[in-house]
Amino acid sequence: MIMDPAVMGYYERGGELTRLRHGRGRLEYWRTRDVLSRVLPPAPARLLDVGGGTGVHAEWLAARGHDVELIDPVPLHVREAAKLPGVRARVGDARELPVEDGRADAALLLGPLYHLPERADRVRALREARRAVRPGGLVVAAFISRYAAIHDSVYLGGFLLEERRAIEYGTLDTGLIISSRKDGFRGYGHHPDEILGEFADAGLPEPQRYGLECAFWLYGDVDDWLDDDGRRELLLDAARRLECEPSLLGVSGHLLAVARV
Ligand SMILES: C[S@@+](CC[C@H](N)C(=O)[O-])C[C@H]1O[C@@H](n2cnc3c(N)ncnc32)[C@H](O)[C@@H]1O
């Protein structure tokens, strides 16, 4: 399968080694951990981490005793992930998973759907995840919110430029994200309700949707909350209380959707 060279180039620069380990990225990291810890089967489960990047989640999942196989199209990511204790990693694409039917207890797609701008490709990736999971297992997918780009642009100040405003308004219509961070990120942002149709078309009806960061990722002092263990727990608890509130789903930067096969 062909991967967009711009996406490959973006990831080959190595940003995924640190993205979730500092600043606001830590909120996405802790909240993803929080939701996964509650929905995944107890260890040792067979987990397929599709688009697992450098293994930021594979690492703690393997440390908890899960059997983790990571698949990612970026060779740098696979090399880094393969160094982690208990993590097997190989090159592959979410649209054509190199695994047999029913292999896993759960398949995680924490990122590939950001980079598949064609709906047919996203549904194909979800179908592949469903095929790879045993009956009764789980498919968990992450999405960028359609509204994250405009929020981020105001937060970072890029929105003051007319040219950026045109891009952010375009994202509201098309879902196509061109990051204002000058880091070359290109992605696709979902309306929360769009997730339901894509899951249904992949044979995964009625997923549970979770907003990960709520509005907290946009608070100027969010780092202070994350730096202090006690305050971080309070913030995570607040986000947990609000995670399934339909009127707040789109304000999160990222969403998770979880369906049982
Ligand atoms: C934002 S990163 C997320 C990494 C990690 N899962 C996490 O949650 O931090 C997105 C990941 O999706 C991968 N990816 C992009 N297109 C993909 C595709 N077609 N199939 C599988 N993975 C893909 C990228 O290589 C990258 O590792």
The ligand as an SDF file (V2000), in Angstrom:
LIG
                    3D

 27 29  0  0  0  0  0  0  0  0999 V2000
    0.1280   10.3970   15.6080 C   0  0  0  0  0  0  0  0  0  0  0  0
    1.0120    8.9070   15.3900 S   0  0  0  0  0  0  0  0  0  0  0  0
    0.3970    7.9600   16.7600 C   0  0  0  0  0  0  0  0  0  0  0  0
    1.3770    6.9800   17.2930 C   0  0  0  0  0  0  0  0  0  0  0  0
    0.8850    6.1890   18.5150 C   0  0  0  0  0  0  0  0  0  0  0  0
   -0.1350    5.2230   18.1550 N   0  0  0  0  0  0  0  0  0  0  0  0
    0.3300    7.1110   19.5810 C   0  0  0  0  0  0  0  0  0  0  0  0
   -0.8360    6.9990   19.9360 O   0  0  0  0  0  0  0  0  0  0  0  0
    1.0910    7.9390   20.0700 O   0  0  0  0  0  0  0  0  0  0  0  0
    0.2000    8.1670   13.9870 C   0  0  0  0  0  0  0  0  0  0  0  0
    0.8310    6.8550   13.5780 C   0  0  0  0  0  0  0  0  0  0  0  0
    0.0630    6.2820   12.4940 O   0  0  0  0  0  0  0  0  0  0  0  0
    0.9590    5.7270   11.5720 C   0  0  0  0  0  0  0  0  0  0  0  0
    0.2880    5.6000   10.2670 N   0  0  0  0  0  0  0  0  0  0  0  0
    0.0720    6.5460    9.3360 C   0  0  0  0  0  0  0  0  0  0  0  0
   -0.5540    6.0140    8.2610 N   0  0  0  0  0  0  0  0  0  0  0  0
   -0.7490    4.6960    8.5460 C   0  0  0  0  0  0  0  0  0  0  0  0
   -1.3240    3.5960    7.8530 C   0  0  0  0  0  0  0  0  0  0  0  0
   -1.8350    3.7390    6.6190 N   0  0  0  0  0  0  0  0  0  0  0  0
   -1.3320    2.3890    8.4470 N   0  0  0  0  0  0  0  0  0  0  0  0
   -0.8230    2.2350    9.7060 C   0  0  0  0  0  0  0  0  0  0  0  0
   -0.2660    3.2280   10.3970 N   0  0  0  0  0  0  0  0  0  0  0  0
   -0.2260    4.4430    9.8340 C   0  0  0  0  0  0  0  0  0  0  0  0
    2.1400    6.6730   11.5750 C   0  0  0  0  0  0  0  0  0  0  0  0
    3.3120    6.0740   11.0640 O   0  0  0  0  0  0  0  0  0  0  0  0
    2.2530    7.0100   13.0540 C   0  0  0  0  0  0  0  0  0  0  0  0
    3.0790    6.1170   13.7250 O   0  0  0  0  0  0  0  0  0  0  0  0
  1  2  1  0
  2  3  1  0
  2 10  1  0
  3  4  1  0
  4  5  1  0
  5  6  1  0
  5  7  1  0
  7  8  2  0
  7  9  1  0
 10 11  1  0
 11 12  1  0
 11 26  1  0
 12 13  1  0
 13 14  1  0
 13 24  1  0
 14 15  1  0
 14 23  1  0
 15 16  2  0
 16 17  1  0
 17 18  1  0
 17 23  2  0
 18 19  1  0
 18 20  2  0
 20 21  1  0
 21 22  2  0
 22 23  1  0
 24 25  1  0
 24 26  1  0
 26 27  1  0
M  CHG  2   2   1   9  -1
M  END
$$$$
